[in-house]
Amino acid sequence: MIIPVTFFVAIAFAIFSYSQGQGGPVAGVVFFGILFVGTFIQYSQPLIEMIRPHVPMPGKNKD
């Protein structure tokens, strides 16, 4: 679900960037940068879930 959300957020920020007079290349970098962050979050989620049991959490007692 995060991919479609970041896609539309990226479109919105790219349009806003272009409307502020920064030009097409800057709007493209903004679009692909936000899209990359969204896909990075999506595809790193299984790795985070795999590592989470091995990381000590503050405030949790193991007793």
N, C-alpha and C positions, 0 to 999 in steps of 0.2 A: 504494500500500500504506500510505502514511502517513495517509490519511484514516480508514480503519477503526481503525487503531491509536489515533489521537488521539481518535476518537469514544469508544472504550471507556475510555481514560484519563480523558477528560472526565467520563464517567458515574461512574467510580470516585471522582474528586475531588469531584464534586457530591454524591454520596451521603455521602461522608465529611464534607463541609462541612455538610450538612443534619443529619447525626447528631451533630455537635458543638454543635447548638443555634443555629446562625447564621441559620436561617430559609430560606424558599424563594427570596426574591429574591437573596440572596447566593449560594445554590447555583446559581441560574440564571446569574448573572454569571460564576461560576467555570466552569460548563459551556460557555457560549458564548465565553468568553475563551480557553479551551484549544482549543476547536474552531476559533476564528478563527486562532489561531497555527498550527494544523496545516494549514489551508487556505492560509494565507499562505505557508508553507514550500513546499507542493505547487505552487502557481501561480507562485511566484517562481523556481522551479528552472530553467525554460527561459531566463529572463533572466540568471541567474547563469552558466549554461553559455555563453550568447552573449557575455558580457562577459569571461569568464575568460581567453581568449587575449590580450586586450589589456591585462591587468593584469600588471605586472612582479612576479614571484615572487622573494622573497629566497632566495639560495643557488643560483639557476640562472644559469649562464653562457650568454650568447647566442653564444659563439664556435663 
